[in-house]
């Protein structure tokens, strides 16, 4: 089990497999073709976009089209396993810094 929820390693493996399959679809190709990070809005080459789960798998999220977005590597790395509300708080704190 992981530190966040009662999400088993088996559940995580299944969801990660689903994410790999989702990345092979036309839906995902269309997402990255737009070249825009879901979080920061930056224009990014498709090859530099990653699939991010809005609600992370370890927090109970699923690999569905409604929970997966294209994110730049920087945002994806910084977001880690944060929930949308936690990530929003983080972004707001950054905007308030001088």
C-alpha positions as CSV (number, residue, x, y, z in Angstrom):
1,X,0.0,0.0,0.0
2,X,1.1,3.6,-0.6
3,X,1.2,6.4,1.9
4,X,-1.9,8.3,0.6
5,X,-4.8,5.9,0.3
6,X,-5.6,2.3,0.3
7,X,-4.6,1.9,-3.3
8,X,-3.0,-1.4,-3.8
9,X,0.1,-2.0,-6.0
10,X,-2.2,-4.1,-8.2
11,X,-4.6,-1.2,-8.7
12,X,-1.7,1.1,-9.5
13,X,-0.3,-1.3,-12.0
14,X,-3.7,-1.7,-13.8
15,X,-4.1,2.1,-13.9
16,X,-0.6,2.7,-15.2
17,X,-1.3,0.0,-17.9
18,X,-4.4,1.9,-18.9
19,X,-2.4,5.2,-19.1
20,X,0.1,3.5,-21.4
21,X,-2.8,2.4,-23.6
22,X,-4.4,5.8,-23.5
23,X,-1.1,7.4,-24.8
24,X,-1.4,5.2,-28.0
25,X,-4.8,6.6,-28.9
26,X,-5.8,9.3,-31.4
27,X,-7.4,11.2,-28.5
28,X,-3.9,11.6,-26.9
29,X,-2.3,12.5,-30.2
30,X,-4.8,15.3,-30.6
31,X,-4.2,16.5,-27.0
32,X,-0.4,16.8,-27.5
33,X,-0.8,18.2,-31.0
34,X,-2.3,21.3,-29.4
35,X,1.0,21.8,-27.7
36,X,-0.3,23.4,-24.6
37,X,0.3,22.6,-20.9
38,X,-2.9,22.1,-19.0
39,X,-1.5,23.8,-15.9
40,X,0.7,26.7,-16.9
41,X,-0.7,27.2,-20.4
42,X,2.7,27.3,-22.0
43,X,3.1,26.4,-25.6
44,X,5.3,23.3,-25.6
45,X,6.5,20.9,-28.4
46,X,4.4,17.8,-28.4
47,X,7.4,15.7,-27.7
48,X,7.9,17.5,-24.4
49,X,4.4,17.0,-23.1
50,X,3.7,14.3,-20.5
51,X,0.5,12.6,-19.5
52,X,-0.6,13.8,-16.0
53,X,-3.4,12.5,-13.9
54,X,-5.4,15.5,-12.4
55,X,-6.3,13.3,-9.4
56,X,-3.1,11.2,-9.0
57,X,-3.3,7.4,-9.1
58,X,-1.9,7.1,-5.6
59,X,-4.7,9.4,-4.4
60,X,-7.4,7.3,-6.0
61,X,-7.4,8.7,-9.5
62,X,-8.0,6.7,-12.6
63,X,-6.5,6.6,-16.1
64,X,-9.5,8.1,-17.9
65,X,-9.8,10.8,-20.5
66,X,-11.5,13.0,-17.9
67,X,-8.6,12.6,-15.5
68,X,-5.6,12.8,-17.9
69,X,-4.2,16.0,-19.3
70,X,-1.1,17.0,-21.2
71,X,1.4,18.8,-19.0
72,X,4.8,20.2,-19.5
73,X,7.5,18.2,-17.7
74,X,8.2,21.1,-15.3
75,X,4.6,21.3,-14.1
76,X,4.2,17.5,-14.0
77,X,7.3,17.2,-11.8
78,X,6.3,20.0,-9.5
79,X,2.7,18.8,-9.1
80,X,3.8,15.3,-8.1
81,X,0.9,13.7,-6.2
82,X,-1.0,16.8,-5.3
83,X,-4.8,17.0,-5.6
84,X,-6.2,19.8,-7.8
85,X,-7.0,22.0,-4.7
86,X,-3.5,21.5,-3.3
87,X,-1.9,22.3,-6.6
88,X,-4.1,25.5,-6.9
89,X,-2.9,26.6,-3.5
90,X,0.7,26.1,-4.6
91,X,0.2,28.1,-7.8
92,X,-1.5,30.9,-5.9
93,X,1.5,31.0,-3.4
94,X,3.9,31.3,-6.4
95,X,1.9,34.3,-7.8
96,X,2.1,36.1,-4.5
97,X,5.9,35.9,-4.2
98,X,7.9,39.0,-5.3
